[in-house]
């Protein structure tokens, strides 16, 4: 599972990134998590607000930071789709 996190520089930088790492560790899933801040990549995905979560090339959500608990539930619900 390849997970990309789009976050911009600011007060909450790396909040979603950290939450995703924590969620993966807590639920025992494996995945490569990459922090994306390259404008060309962001535009490629069509993301207009950050933070955003992309799993295997699909934008899952944008414009909000989910806590680890919600990310865990989200990953479990969609694990078969992304593995």
C-alpha positions as CSV (number, residue, x, y, z in Angstrom):
1,X,0.0,0.0,0.0
2,X,1.5,3.4,-1.0
3,X,0.2,6.3,1.0
4,X,0.9,9.9,0.1
5,X,0.1,12.7,2.5
6,X,-0.1,16.3,1.1
7,X,0.6,18.9,3.7
8,X,1.7,22.5,3.3
9,X,4.1,24.4,5.5
10,X,2.4,26.0,8.5
11,X,1.3,25.5,12.1
12,X,-0.1,22.0,11.5
13,X,2.6,20.7,9.2
14,X,3.0,16.9,9.5
15,X,-0.1,16.4,11.6
16,X,-1.9,14.1,9.1
17,X,1.5,12.5,8.3
18,X,2.1,11.6,11.9
19,X,-1.5,10.4,12.4
20,X,-1.2,8.1,9.3
21,X,2.1,6.6,10.7
22,X,0.5,6.1,14.1
23,X,-2.6,4.5,12.6
24,X,-0.6,2.1,10.4
25,X,1.5,1.1,13.4
26,X,-1.5,0.7,15.7
27,X,-3.4,-1.6,13.2
28,X,-0.3,-3.6,12.1
29,X,-0.6,-2.7,8.4
30,X,2.3,-2.1,6.2
31,X,2.6,0.7,3.8
32,X,5.0,3.3,2.4
33,X,4.1,6.7,3.6
34,X,5.5,9.7,1.7
35,X,5.1,13.4,2.5
36,X,4.3,15.3,-0.7
37,X,4.8,19.0,-1.0
38,X,5.7,19.2,-4.7
39,X,3.2,21.5,-6.5
40,X,3.3,19.4,-9.7
41,X,2.4,16.2,-7.8
42,X,-0.4,18.1,-5.9
43,X,-1.8,19.5,-9.2
44,X,-1.6,16.0,-10.8
45,X,-4.0,14.7,-8.1
46,X,-6.3,17.8,-8.4
47,X,-6.0,18.5,-4.7
48,X,-7.3,22.0,-4.0
49,X,-7.0,22.0,-0.2
50,X,-4.6,20.4,2.2
51,X,-4.0,18.3,4.1
52,X,-5.0,15.4,1.8
53,X,-4.6,11.6,1.9
54,X,-3.8,9.6,-1.3
55,X,-3.8,5.8,-1.2
56,X,-2.4,3.9,-4.2
57,X,-2.9,7.0,-6.4
58,X,-6.5,7.7,-5.3
59,X,-7.4,10.8,-3.3
60,X,-9.3,9.6,-0.3
61,X,-10.0,13.0,1.3
62,X,-8.7,16.6,1.4
63,X,-9.1,19.6,3.5
64,X,-9.2,18.0,6.9
65,X,-6.9,16.2,9.4
66,X,-8.3,12.9,10.7
67,X,-7.2,11.6,14.1
68,X,-5.4,8.2,14.1
69,X,-8.5,6.4,15.4
70,X,-10.6,7.5,12.4
71,X,-7.7,6.7,10.0
72,X,-7.5,3.2,11.5
73,X,-11.2,2.6,10.9
74,X,-10.9,4.0,7.4
75,X,-7.9,1.7,6.6
76,X,-9.6,-1.4,8.0
77,X,-12.8,-0.6,6.0
78,X,-10.8,-0.2,2.8
79,X,-7.9,-2.6,3.3
80,X,-9.1,-5.2,0.8
81,X,-9.4,-2.5,-1.9
82,X,-5.8,-1.2,-1.4
83,X,-3.8,-4.3,-0.6
